[in-house]
Amino acid sequence: MFEFLLSEDQKKVRDEAGELVKWVPRQMILDMDNDKIKFPTEFLKEAGKRNLLGTRYPKRWGGRDMNWVATAAVMEEIGTLGYIFSCVFGVGAELVCDAIILHGSDFLKDKYVKPLLRGDIFAAECLTEPRGGSDFFGTSSIAEDKNDHFLLNGQKRFIVGAEGADYFLVYAKTDATAEPHKALTCLVVDRGPGVDVKYVYGLMGCRGGGAGRIVFRDVKVPKENVVGRLNGAYSVFNTMMIPERLGTAAMTIGAARPALEIAARYSTRRKAFGKTINQFQGVSFQIAEASTLLDASRALVYATCMAVDSAQSPNLVRKMVSETKKFVTESCQKVSHIAMQVMGGIGYTNVFPIERIFRDLRLASIWTGTNEVMSAIVANEYYKELTRVKQEIRDYEADSEAANELEEKIFE
């Protein structure tokens, strides 16, 4: 943790998250990884009791009126339990609630946000479909206008928290004739008649988070459950990408942190050729690299949090969030790889939790937008930025001996 970046209140809430981490029974972690627990209801209830869900939302709706820096500190701490704990922690309290707080009516906030932040009910976000992952606006789920309600039909899959959710944040097509960005509406859909949830996936890692498939068959959705405007899901989606990706980055640091700690402590005890292996540069330099990657990741997360908190331009925030998600998730995956390499064969067994951390973190660069999508966004925003920035300081291209050889500068 970068203590010097945190205020006393931020340190306090971070430490409270640490107390929740201590509370979680070891058996809960093991049972989730073995799919004996399909959804960590008791964990989320306890988080709600401790007022740790949705810390950056107004107190009026159950939050703490804090900011993204505090949220990042909490999310990192929760992530140390295992990646899936922070996934389910964030999906309801940071993703679904974010959409309702920013775009929903007071009616929706009172009905769905307050009880969720208390830990009384749970929610899941429904983006991915059988025929569409990264192609979000290719959504084929349809909500047909029936005057006083919508009739929802469609499928969603790979939905974290589906098993335990009491309601879902669903994006569906409400205007079949409009262009994709103007065709979708965001809806709050209660679990009830016509909502079929199946816990069907044999996941490589991140088990126990209730990931499932959802089929909607003629589900009646009241008109008051529209989040934002009719056919205005694009606005909701744009703001959702901040907690989706910045939250992912923060929690990924937490999930990787124990891997480095375990490997480093192991290296001070494990002996080879008459001395502990941390005395070999081949080992200590790997530990140094992993430590650097975590600190660089944390620095980027906090810089991006400050950009969001200070309401920097949407283009800058979009670029920084995408850079952060990509850099942090790939760096933390490398940290888990290094940890296993340092520990050797024993790291490949379940004697230590390195293999679970390694499996879990593989999700990080796939979900909430693949890292290839992040690269596309970063490139797009950088080129736009390049056209906006004037060479007011100096013409750097002219700083070469043959800069005036114009006949050599062929571009077509």
C-alpha atoms as one frame of an Amber mdcrd trajectory, in Angstrom:
protein
   0.000   0.000   0.000   1.124   3.567  -0.682   0.285   4.948   2.758   1.416
   8.453   1.799  -1.369   8.693  -0.801  -4.141   7.896   1.661  -5.884  10.221
   4.079  -6.623   9.072   7.617 -10.228   8.291   6.664  -9.044   6.275   3.643
  -6.592   4.334   5.793  -9.378   3.651   8.274 -11.744   2.174   5.677  -8.866
   0.205   4.172  -8.111  -1.239   7.603 -11.780  -2.095   8.084 -11.605  -4.048
   4.836  -8.561  -5.802   6.284 -10.627  -6.805   9.301 -13.238  -8.319   6.981
 -10.443 -10.249   5.252  -9.383 -11.648   8.645 -12.986 -12.653   9.380 -13.372
 -14.878   6.311 -12.969 -18.563   7.304 -10.298 -20.555   5.497 -12.901 -23.214
   4.723 -15.015 -20.713   2.813 -12.112 -20.061   0.432 -11.515 -23.786  -0.057
 -15.199 -24.608  -0.501 -15.656 -21.892  -3.105 -12.680 -23.125  -5.117 -14.139
 -26.645  -4.957 -17.599 -25.406  -6.013 -19.113 -26.555  -2.716 -20.145 -22.956
  -2.166 -21.686 -21.629  -5.360 -22.189 -18.069  -4.148 -20.630 -16.394  -1.049
 -23.832 -15.097   0.524 -22.424 -14.916   4.054 -19.373 -12.964   2.910 -21.485
 -10.295   1.206 -23.877 -10.101   4.153 -20.932  -9.507   6.465 -19.466  -6.870
   4.136 -22.840  -5.120   4.175 -23.065  -5.232   7.971 -19.653  -3.540   8.124
 -20.776  -0.826   5.658 -17.976  -1.723   3.233 -20.117  -2.128   0.127 -20.292
   0.945  -2.101 -18.109   3.211   0.039 -18.076   6.004  -2.588 -21.836   6.428
  -2.808 -23.896   8.983  -0.851 -24.721   8.152   2.759 -28.349   8.748   1.863
 -28.315   5.499  -0.120 -26.084   3.505   2.234 -22.563   4.501   1.156 -19.904
   6.571   2.914 -19.499   9.587   0.630 -15.906   8.608  -0.131 -14.047   8.591
  -3.457 -12.281   6.347  -5.941  -8.985   6.409  -4.042 -10.729   4.950  -0.982
 -12.535   2.429  -3.181  -9.264   1.270  -4.746  -7.733   0.760  -1.302 -10.750
  -1.315  -0.211 -10.869  -3.324  -3.432  -7.167  -4.200  -3.226  -7.593  -5.414
   0.331 -10.642  -7.550  -0.515  -8.748  -8.995  -3.489  -6.158 -10.578  -1.189
  -8.771 -13.174  -0.200  -8.905 -14.385  -3.794  -9.935 -12.810  -7.069 -13.473
 -14.157  -6.952 -14.192 -12.466  -3.615 -13.450  -9.062  -5.092 -15.385  -9.987
  -8.252 -18.647 -10.610  -6.389 -17.915  -7.753  -3.980 -17.565  -5.360  -6.898
 -20.256  -6.599  -9.279 -23.185  -5.598  -7.115 -21.830  -2.761  -5.018 -19.601
  -1.111  -7.624 -21.162  -1.927 -10.991 -24.893  -2.353 -10.604 -25.168   0.289
  -7.899 -23.049   2.686  -9.949 -25.489   2.553 -12.843 -28.502   3.127 -10.600
 -26.843   5.883  -8.531 -25.690   7.825 -11.597 -28.654   7.233 -13.901 -31.555
   5.788 -11.927 -34.517   7.371 -10.191 -34.773   7.830  -6.434 -37.378   5.075
  -6.524 -34.783   2.627  -7.904 -32.102   3.803  -5.488 -34.391   3.310  -2.536
 -35.688  -0.064  -3.696 -32.482  -1.631  -5.017 -29.381   0.252  -3.820 -30.121
   0.659  -0.121 -30.832  -3.028   0.625 -27.920  -4.181  -1.536 -25.420  -1.984
   0.314 -26.809  -3.338   3.591 -26.101  -6.865   2.365 -29.779  -7.821   2.412
 -30.085  -8.559  -1.314 -27.640  -9.153  -4.177 -27.348  -8.150  -7.814 -25.577
  -9.120 -11.026 -24.747  -7.230 -14.204 -25.811  -8.813 -17.497 -23.666  -7.815
 -20.468 -22.283 -10.863 -22.273 -24.510 -12.911 -24.591 -23.955 -16.227 -26.397
 -23.223 -14.380 -29.647 -21.630 -11.275 -28.204 -18.845 -10.590 -25.740 -16.729
  -7.631 -26.815 -19.435  -6.676 -29.327 -21.674  -5.250 -26.624 -23.885  -3.267
 -28.987 -24.626  -6.437 -30.905 -26.970  -7.399 -28.057 -29.815  -9.582 -29.281
 -31.955  -9.590 -26.114 -35.213  -7.758 -26.838 -37.481  -5.810 -24.489 -40.760
  -5.194 -26.300 -42.838  -2.185 -25.247 -46.239  -3.328 -23.954 -47.549   0.083
 -22.841 -47.286  -0.292 -19.045 -44.335  -2.711 -19.089 -41.641  -4.302 -21.240
 -41.654  -7.966 -22.232 -38.069  -9.214 -22.068 -36.712 -12.177 -24.031 -33.095
 -13.200 -24.508 -30.039 -14.828 -22.989 -26.995 -13.699 -21.034 -24.008 -15.834
 -20.088 -20.832 -15.817 -17.994 -22.731 -13.658 -15.497 -20.772 -13.421 -12.238
 -23.151 -13.568  -9.299 -26.078 -14.954 -11.309 -26.611 -17.815  -8.873 -27.199
 -15.583  -5.873 -28.636 -12.415  -7.436 -32.062 -11.115  -6.453 -32.105  -8.726
  -9.400 -30.176  -8.075 -12.592 -28.985  -5.038 -14.515 -29.891  -5.963 -18.090
 -29.160  -4.294 -21.410 -31.745  -5.106 -24.076 -32.785  -3.841 -27.493 -35.867
  -1.624 -27.333 -35.707  -0.092 -30.820 -35.095  -2.628 -33.578 -34.841   0.052
 -36.267 -32.280   2.353 -34.638 -28.512   2.246 -35.025 -26.844   0.073 -32.330
 -25.807   2.934 -30.023 -29.403   4.210 -29.907 -31.240   0.903 -29.783 -30.636
  -0.339 -26.236 -32.185   0.359 -22.851 -30.801  -0.515 -19.422 -33.324  -2.254
 -17.155 -33.497  -3.533 -13.585 -35.004  -7.020 -13.778 -36.202  -8.846 -10.669
 -35.585 -12.533 -10.281 -38.981 -14.060 -10.783 -41.285 -15.725 -13.323 -39.603
 -16.219 -16.678 -36.063 -15.728 -15.308 -34.161 -19.015 -15.578 -30.710 -19.074
 -13.936 -28.336 -22.007 -14.309 -24.967 -22.445 -12.635 -23.429 -24.331 -15.530
 -19.781 -23.432 -15.959 -16.792 -25.590 -15.030 -14.475 -22.642 -14.557 -10.689
 -22.913 -14.592 -10.569 -20.500 -11.649 -12.674 -17.890  -9.844 -15.086 -20.563
  -8.715 -17.813 -20.014  -6.176 -18.912 -16.649  -7.540 -22.184 -17.896  -8.940
 -21.224 -17.500 -12.600 -24.140 -18.673 -14.671 -26.339 -18.491 -17.721 -29.584
 -16.548 -17.624 -32.521 -17.035 -19.971 -35.326 -14.471 -20.009 -38.660 -15.772
 -21.343 -41.515 -13.269 -21.531 -40.359 -11.485 -18.384 -42.525  -8.497 -17.429
 -40.387  -5.490 -16.526 -42.174  -2.415 -15.110 -41.561   0.886 -16.930 -40.226
   2.442 -13.711 -37.321  -0.030 -13.846 -35.665   1.786 -16.747 -32.221   3.044
 -15.718 -31.591   6.358 -17.458 -33.549   7.037 -20.633 -35.453   4.783 -22.992
 -33.011   3.766 -25.738 -30.307   5.546 -23.733 -28.215   2.605 -22.533 -25.153
   4.019 -24.302 -24.837   6.742 -21.654 -25.136   4.168 -18.863 -22.615   1.860
 -20.515 -20.062   4.671 -20.890 -20.048   5.513 -17.190 -20.145   1.836 -16.216
 -16.838   1.228 -17.942 -15.059   3.173 -15.200 -16.010   0.874 -12.282 -15.889
  -2.150 -14.610 -12.246  -1.609 -15.539 -10.747   0.570 -12.819 -12.295  -1.623
 -10.136 -10.912  -4.688 -11.899  -7.419  -3.192 -11.877  -7.505  -2.337  -8.168
  -8.693  -5.757  -7.082  -6.224  -7.540  -9.347  -3.347  -5.995  -7.391  -4.835
  -7.425  -4.214  -5.197 -10.885  -5.730  -1.553 -10.925  -6.886  -0.108  -9.522
  -3.669  -0.266 -12.765  -1.640   1.503 -14.663  -4.439   4.540 -12.398  -4.157
   4.486 -12.477  -0.356   4.273 -16.265  -0.243   7.053 -16.730  -2.798   9.333
 -14.170  -1.150   8.916 -15.734   2.310   9.467 -19.169   0.797  12.728 -17.965
  -0.760  14.061 -16.950   2.669  13.498 -20.486   4.023  14.110 -22.807   1.093
  17.752 -23.839   0.779  19.761 -25.019  -2.208  23.522 -25.477  -2.551  23.932
 -24.647   1.127  22.126 -21.299   1.280  18.639 -19.868   1.097  17.552 -19.303
  -2.477  16.871 -15.590  -1.989  20.658 -15.191  -1.986  20.787 -16.209  -5.648
  20.309 -13.363  -8.112  18.243 -15.638 -10.334  15.636 -15.658  -7.544  16.030
 -12.245  -5.907  15.902 -10.422  -9.234  12.574 -12.117 -10.000  11.215 -10.973
  -6.648  12.467  -7.459  -7.444  10.679  -7.508 -10.794   7.417  -8.675  -9.235
   7.625  -6.008  -6.528   8.246  -3.341  -9.161   5.302  -4.525 -11.250   2.955
  -4.344  -8.258   4.137  -0.878  -7.261   3.893   0.394 -10.839   0.395  -1.081
 -11.061  -0.656   0.547  -7.808   0.764   3.907  -8.896  -1.207   3.771 -12.148
  -4.403   2.769 -10.343  -4.175   5.671  -7.908  -3.284   8.161 -10.641  -6.357
   7.040 -12.588  -8.530   7.194  -9.468  -7.419  10.787  -8.950  -8.198  11.600
 -12.576 -11.735  10.248 -12.117 -12.216  11.914  -8.719 -11.115  15.300 -10.091
 -13.451  15.001 -13.106 -10.799  15.154 -15.803 -11.909  15.116 -19.435 -13.855
  12.001 -20.510 -11.268  11.278 -23.208  -8.395  11.304 -20.721 -10.322   9.173
 -18.223 -11.295   6.682 -20.932  -7.672   6.358 -22.018  -6.262   6.091 -18.496
  -8.860   3.558 -17.363  -8.121   1.368 -20.393  -4.339   1.669 -19.948  -4.710
   0.827 -16.276  -6.879  -2.229 -16.820  -4.503  -3.619 -19.448  -1.212  -2.852
 -17.705  -2.288  -3.923 -14.233  -3.946  -7.194 -15.210  -1.022  -8.287 -17.386
   1.522  -7.200 -14.757  -0.277  -9.076 -11.995  -0.551 -12.200 -14.133   3.217
 -11.985 -14.533   3.602 -11.612 -10.763   1.741 -14.896 -10.234   3.902 -16.505
 -12.925   7.071 -15.280 -11.197   5.834 -16.542  -7.830   5.312 -20.016  -9.223
   8.709 -19.947 -10.942  10.474 -18.940  -7.726   8.802 -21.743  -5.791   9.418
 -24.365  -8.441   7.527 -27.662  -8.400   5.861 -27.113  -5.023   4.209 -23.980
  -6.429   2.474 -26.167  -9.007   0.715 -28.157  -6.266  -2.082 -27.248  -3.880
   0.295 -27.300  -0.902   0.517 -23.536  -1.429  -2.246 -21.303  -2.866  -0.045
 -20.085  -5.738  -1.695 -22.412  -8.256  -5.165 -21.121  -7.309  -4.037 -17.504
  -7.574  -2.440 -18.294 -10.948  -5.694 -19.859 -12.215  -7.890 -17.093 -10.861
  -5.857 -14.251 -12.318  -6.125 -15.619 -15.841  -9.619 -14.146 -15.895  -8.323
 -10.617 -15.309  -7.298  -9.855 -18.892 -10.510 -11.367 -20.333 -13.456 -10.011
 -18.388 -14.796  -6.409 -18.241 -13.456  -5.914 -21.756 -10.579  -7.943 -23.142
  -7.141  -6.362 -23.095  -7.210  -6.279 -26.880 -10.244  -3.989 -26.620  -8.298
  -1.905 -24.090  -5.446  -1.550 -26.587  -7.861  -0.435 -29.295  -9.328   2.220
 -26.998  -5.916   3.482 -25.887  -4.663   3.733 -29.461  -7.805   5.543 -30.576
  -7.676   8.039 -27.718  -3.933   8.630 -28.138  -4.254   9.440 -31.841  -7.111
  11.823 -31.066  -4.987  13.413 -28.361  -2.112  13.755 -30.809  -4.241  15.783
 -33.205  -5.343  18.093 -30.388  -1.895  18.773 -28.974   0.038  21.535 -30.722
   3.829  21.584 -30.855   4.006  24.709 -28.721   7.266  23.915 -26.925   9.398
  22.910 -29.872   9.327  20.948 -33.095  11.008  17.723 -31.947  11.012  16.312
 -35.452  13.440  19.047 -36.472  16.052  17.926 -33.926  18.062  15.773 -36.327
  21.037  16.538 -38.581  19.236  15.890 -41.858  15.827  17.205 -40.834  15.727
  19.502 -43.859  16.213  16.733 -46.409  12.564  16.937 -47.357  12.945  14.782
 -50.446  13.752  11.861 -48.100  10.486  12.218 -46.176   8.211  10.174 -48.390
   4.807   9.359 -46.892   2.882   8.054 -49.906
